[in-house]
Amino acid sequence: MSSHLADSSARLTELGRVRARAEAAEDAQMLAMARQMRADAAKAESPMRRQVELSVIPLTLGQAMGLSETQLMNRLAAVERVHDQLPDTWTAYTSGSIDAARVREIGRISSRLERDESFERLDTKAARYASTHTVPELRAWLKRFVVRVEPDRAAVRAEKERAARRVDVSHDDDAMAWLTAYLPSHVAGAIDKRLDRAARAMGSDDERTLAQKRADLLASWMTTSDEVEPTLRTDIAITIGADVLPGATEGFGFAADGSWSVPSAWVAELAQTGNPFWHRMVLDPVTDDVLSHEYTGRFAPEILTKALIFRDGVCQAPGCLTPADRCDIDHRQPWPNGPTTGDNLSPMSRRHHSQKGHGVIWVLPDETRRVVEPLDRTA
């Protein structure tokens, strides 16, 4: 990167920090005004008068900030939780290390926590992770964090939501309609993988777009089958601890790309159907190597490729969430000097693979400069 571009990049980073500090000042003022207005309302003698004055708060603040009442209430709730329960995260916000979008994600997910030690753990980790990762990465990390620190409470919520599964149809204009389904994540994940695999297998001579193929396949399957229970007959990668699967420890299974999770009890139900093909992988705790055998060729065999896809889930370029099964398998240390082993291979999207080949250096939100390395997606 030229010195001019480096200076411009540094300037953009500093402007981002200035913006974050301004957002923090705005949120602090919003919170102070809301609390003052609540205190004033509490002094009203009439209960009805108190209720009226409380109901005016979102309208007054919303008008001052250019937000709807609903937007204001959601933002205020998230900011208040972070301010009161996550002091280290709030300090990072006011210093400009993280911005309002990340703070709102952290504040939103904190509403699902119940135990003091969980808040302390989140406060210790969240700001540091948020400062070096994109908002979508942070959102996925926070989802995993909640089910890892309070798996018992998360399992209760999951069972409640599974009972609310449904399919809705709403007719739109121009002879079209929306079909939406609220399903357990592992079922939806299997549907997505099967649709993608079948659509891509149709070949390039089919003039329909990938999206059109997926839509037509779903319509065909749903109008030609008499099945009344879902049957999963496609690869979905769920990683789960050996102590969690049999029920010895309460926990969750996670999608390889980290985008969703399911209670261990649901994974056990899936195991009892006899349909899944299980991969038991032992990872080296230091190198994260998948297989100890070293292959002499350049291209990883199918079993190693699948293991890498399951292990990493997504492209390993910073900020990229392209699913690993749509990526190239890249040698971190180029072949033939670099071996074809699990610790030297990782999935990388075609675009980032090309960038790495041309020596592009990624600059992270905290101004760290680096080439592609495995990302920390643990809680």
C-alpha positions in Angstrom: 0.0 0.0 0.0 1.4 3.4 -1.0 2.1 6.0 1.7 -0.8 8.2 0.3 -3.3 5.3 0.6 -1.9 4.4 4.0 -2.5 8.0 5.2 -6.0 8.0 3.7 -6.8 4.7 5.4 -5.5 6.1 8.7 -7.7 9.2 8.3 -10.7 7.1 7.6 -10.0 5.0 10.8 -9.7 8.2 12.9 -12.9 9.6 11.4 -14.6 6.4 12.4 -13.5 6.8 15.9 -14.7 10.4 16.0 -18.0 9.3 14.7 -18.2 6.5 17.4 -17.4 9.1 20.2 -20.1 11.4 18.8 -22.6 8.5 18.8 -21.7 7.7 22.4 -22.2 11.3 23.4 -25.6 11.4 21.7 -26.6 8.1 23.4 -25.4 9.3 26.8 -27.4 12.5 26.4 -30.5 10.5 25.3 -30.1 8.2 28.4 -29.7 11.2 30.8 -32.8 13.0 29.3 -34.9 9.8 29.5 -34.0 9.2 33.2 -34.6 12.9 34.1 -38.0 12.7 32.4 -38.9 9.5 34.2 -37.9 11.1 37.5 -40.1 14.1 36.7 -43.0 11.8 35.8 -42.7 9.9 39.1 -43.4 13.2 41.0 -46.9 13.5 39.4 -49.6 12.9 42.0 -52.1 11.3 39.7 -51.3 7.7 38.4 -52.9 8.6 35.1 -50.8 11.8 34.8 -47.7 9.7 35.5 -48.6 7.3 32.8 -49.2 10.1 30.3 -45.9 11.8 31.1 -44.0 8.4 30.7 -45.7 7.8 27.4 -44.5 11.2 26.1 -40.8 10.3 26.6 -40.3 8.2 23.4 -42.1 10.8 21.3 -40.1 13.7 22.7 -36.7 12.0 22.4 -37.6 10.5 19.0 -38.4 13.9 17.6 -35.2 15.3 18.9 -33.1 12.5 17.3 -35.1 12.0 14.1 -36.3 8.5 15.1 -39.7 6.8 15.4 -40.9 5.9 18.8 -40.2 2.2 18.2 -36.7 3.0 17.0 -36.1 5.2 20.0 -37.4 2.7 22.5 -35.2 -0.2 21.0 -32.1 2.0 21.0 -32.7 3.4 24.5 -33.2 -0.1 25.9 -30.0 -1.4 24.4 -28.0 1.6 25.5 -29.4 1.4 29.0 -28.4 -2.2 29.3 -24.9 -1.6 28.2 -24.5 1.5 30.4 -25.8 -0.2 33.5 -24.6 -3.8 33.1 -21.5 -3.7 30.9 -19.2 -0.9 32.1 -16.1 -2.0 30.2 -18.1 -2.1 27.0 -19.5 1.4 27.7 -16.0 2.7 28.2 -14.9 1.3 24.9 -17.9 3.0 23.3 -17.1 6.4 24.8 -13.5 6.1 23.8 -14.4 5.4 20.2 -13.1 1.9 20.1 -16.5 0.5 19.0 -19.4 2.3 17.4 -23.2 2.5 18.0 -24.0 -0.4 15.6 -21.8 -2.8 17.6 -23.1 -1.4 21.0 -26.7 -2.0 19.9 -25.9 -5.6 19.0 -24.2 -6.2 22.3 -27.0 -4.5 24.2 -29.7 -6.5 22.3 -28.1 -9.8 23.0 -27.5 -9.0 26.7 -31.3 -9.0 27.3 -31.1 -12.8 26.9 -28.7 -13.2 29.8 -29.9 -13.8 33.4 -26.8 -14.5 35.5 -24.4 -11.9 36.9 -21.4 -14.0 35.9 -22.6 -14.1 32.3 -22.8 -10.3 32.2 -19.2 -10.1 33.6 -17.9 -12.6 31.0 -19.7 -10.7 28.2 -18.3 -7.4 29.4 -14.8 -8.9 29.5 -14.9 -10.2 25.9 -17.4 -8.3 23.8 -15.7 -5.0 23.2 -12.4 -6.6 22.4 -14.0 -8.9 19.8 -16.2 -6.1 18.4 -13.2 -3.8 17.9 -11.6 -6.2 15.5 -14.6 -7.8 13.7 -17.4 -6.7 11.4 -21.0 -6.3 12.7 -22.2 -9.6 11.0 -19.3 -11.4 12.6 -20.1 -9.9 16.0 -23.8 -10.8 15.7 -22.9 -14.4 15.0 -20.3 -14.4 17.8 -22.9 -13.0 20.3 -25.4 -15.7 19.3 -22.9 -18.4 20.1 -21.8 -16.7 23.3 -25.4 -16.7 24.8 -25.9 -20.4 24.3 -22.5 -21.3 25.6 -22.6 -19.3 28.8 -26.3 -20.1 29.7 -27.2 -23.3 27.7 -30.0 -24.3 30.1 -31.9 -21.0 29.7 -31.2 -21.0 25.9 -32.6 -24.5 25.6 -35.8 -23.5 27.4 -36.2 -20.6 25.0 -35.5 -22.9 22.0 -38.2 -25.3 23.0 -40.7 -22.5 23.4 -39.9 -21.2 20.0 -40.0 -24.6 18.4 -43.6 -24.9 19.5 -44.3 -21.7 17.6 -43.1 -23.1 14.2 -45.3 -22.2 11.3 -45.6 -21.4 7.6 -47.3 -18.2 6.4 -48.4 -17.2 2.9 -49.1 -13.6 2.0 -50.2 -12.7 -1.5 -48.4 -9.7 -3.1 -48.9 -7.7 -6.3 -48.4 -8.9 -9.9 -49.6 -12.4 -9.3 -46.9 -13.2 -6.8 -46.8 -14.3 -3.1 -44.5 -14.7 -0.2 -44.0 -18.0 1.5 -42.3 -17.7 4.9 -41.5 -20.5 7.3 -40.4 -20.4 11.0 -38.5 -23.6 11.5 -35.8 -25.1 13.8 -32.4 -23.9 12.5 -31.1 -27.4 11.7 -34.1 -28.1 9.5 -33.8 -24.8 7.7 -30.1 -25.3 7.3 -30.7 -28.7 5.7 -33.3 -27.2 3.3 -30.9 -24.5 2.3 -28.0 -26.9 1.6 -30.3 -29.3 -0.4 -31.7 -26.4 -2.4 -28.2 -25.1 -3.2 -26.8 -28.4 -4.1 -29.7 -29.4 -6.4 -29.8 -26.0 -8.0 -26.1 -25.9 -8.8 -26.3 -29.5 -10.2 -28.7 -28.4 -12.9 -25.8 -27.1 -15.1 -25.0 -24.0 -17.0 -27.3 -24.9 -20.0 -30.3 -24.1 -17.7 -31.0 -20.4 -18.3 -32.7 -19.9 -15.0 -30.8 -18.0 -12.3 -29.7 -19.8 -9.1 -32.4 -18.0 -7.2 -35.1 -19.1 -9.7 -33.9 -22.7 -9.6 -34.1 -22.7 -5.8 -37.6 -21.3 -5.9 -38.8 -23.8 -8.5 -37.2 -26.7 -6.7 -38.9 -25.8 -3.4 -42.3 -25.4 -5.1 -41.8 -28.8 -6.8 -40.8 -30.6 -3.6 -43.7 -29.1 -1.6 -46.4 -29.9 -4.2 -45.3 -33.5 -5.0 -44.6 -35.0 -1.5 -47.0 -36.6 0.9 -44.5 -36.7 3.8 -45.8 -35.3 7.1 -42.5 -35.1 9.0 -39.2 -33.5 7.9 -36.5 -36.0 6.7 -33.0 -34.7 6.6 -31.0 -36.3 3.7 -28.3 -33.7 3.1 -25.0 -32.7 4.6 -25.3 -30.1 7.4 -22.3 -29.6 9.6 -23.0 -29.5 13.3 -20.1 -29.4 15.7 -20.9 -30.6 19.2 -18.7 -31.7 22.1 -18.3 -35.4 22.9 -19.6 -34.8 26.5 -22.6 -32.8 25.2 -24.1 -35.2 22.6 -25.0 -38.0 25.0 -26.4 -35.5 27.5 -23.6 -35.7 30.1 -23.3 -31.9 29.9 -26.0 -29.5 28.8 -25.1 -27.6 25.7 -25.7 -26.8 22.0 -24.5 -28.0 18.6 -23.2 -25.3 16.3 -23.4 -24.9 12.5 -19.9 -25.0 11.0 -20.2 -21.4 9.8 -21.5 -20.3 13.3 -24.7 -18.8 11.9 -27.0 -20.9 14.0 -27.1 -23.4 16.9 -29.5 -26.1 18.2 -29.9 -27.7 21.7 -28.1 -30.9 22.2 -31.4 -32.7 22.8 -32.4 -31.9 19.2 -29.1 -33.2 17.8 -29.7 -36.4 19.8 -33.2 -36.7 18.3 -31.6 -36.3 14.9 -29.0 -39.0 15.7 -31.8 -41.5 16.6 -33.4 -41.2 13.1 -30.6 -43.2 11.6 -30.2 -40.7 8.7 -27.1 -38.7 9.7 -23.6 -39.7 8.7 -21.3 -38.6 11.6 -17.8 -37.4 11.4 -15.7 -37.8 14.6 -12.8 -35.4 14.4 -10.1 -34.9 16.9 -8.4 -31.5 16.6 -4.9 -30.8 17.9 -5.4 -28.3 20.8 -2.4 -26.2 19.7 -2.2 -26.4 15.9 -5.9 -27.1 15.2 -4.7 -29.8 12.8 -7.4 -32.0 11.5 -5.5 -35.1 10.2 -1.9 -36.0 11.2 -1.2 -37.7 7.8 0.6 -35.5 5.3 -0.4 -35.8 1.7 2.2 -35.5 -1.0 -0.1 -34.0 -3.7 -1.2 -30.4 -4.0 -5.0 -30.9 -3.7 -6.6 -32.1 -0.5 -8.5 -35.4 -0.8 -12.3 -35.3 -0.3 -12.2 -36.4 3.3 -9.8 -33.7 4.3 -11.6 -31.1 2.3 -14.9 -32.0 4.1 -13.1 -31.9 7.5 -11.8 -28.4 6.7 -15.2 -27.2 5.7 -16.7 -28.6 8.9 -13.9 -27.1 11.0 -13.8 -23.5 9.7 -17.3 -23.1 8.4 -16.6 -19.9 6.4 -13.9 -18.2 4.4 -10.9 -17.4 6.6 -10.3 -13.9 5.2 -11.0 -11.2 7.9 -14.7 -10.2 7.8 -15.8 -12.7 5.1 -18.7 -15.0 5.8 -18.8 -16.9 2.5 -19.7 -20.5 3.4 -16.7 -22.8 3.3 -18.3 -25.3 0.9 -18.3 -22.5 -1.7 -14.6 -21.7 -1.2 -11.3 -22.8 -2.5 -9.0 -24.8 -0.2 -5.9 -22.6 0.2 -2.4 -23.4 1.4 -1.4 -20.7 3.9 2.3 -21.6 3.2 2.2 -22.1 -0.6 2.7 -25.6 -2.0 5.1 -27.4 -2.5 7.0 -25.8 0.4 3.8 -25.8 2.5 2.4 -29.3 3.2 -1.2 -30.4 2.3 -2.2 -30.9 5.9 -5.1 -29.5 8.1 -2.9 -26.9 9.9 -1.7 -25.5 6.6 -5.0 -25.5 4.7 -8.1 -23.3 5.1 -11.1 -22.4 3.0 -11.0 -19.0 1.2 -13.5 -17.4 -1.2 -12.3 -17.1 -4.8 -12.1 -13.3 -4.5 -10.0 -13.3 -1.3 -7.9 -16.2 -2.6 -7.0 -14.1 -5.6 -6.3 -11.1 -3.4 -3.9 -13.1 -1.3 -2.2 -14.4 -4.4 -1.4 -10.8 -5.3 0.0 -9.9 -1.9 -3.0 -7.8 -0.6 -2.7 -7.0 3.1 -5.9 -6.7 5.1 -6.2 -3.8 7.6 -8.5 -4.7 10.5 -10.7 -2.2 12.4 -8.1 -1.8 15.1 -5.5 -0.9 12.4 -3.7 -4.2 12.7 -2.2 -5.2 9.3 -2.1 -8.9 8.4 -2.4 -11.5 5.7 -5.0 -14.2 6.0 -4.9 -16.1 9.3 -7.5 -18.2 11.1 -10.1 -16.0 12.8 -11.0 -16.4 16.4 -14.7 -17.4 16.4 -14.8 -18.8 19.9 -16.8 -17.3 22.7 
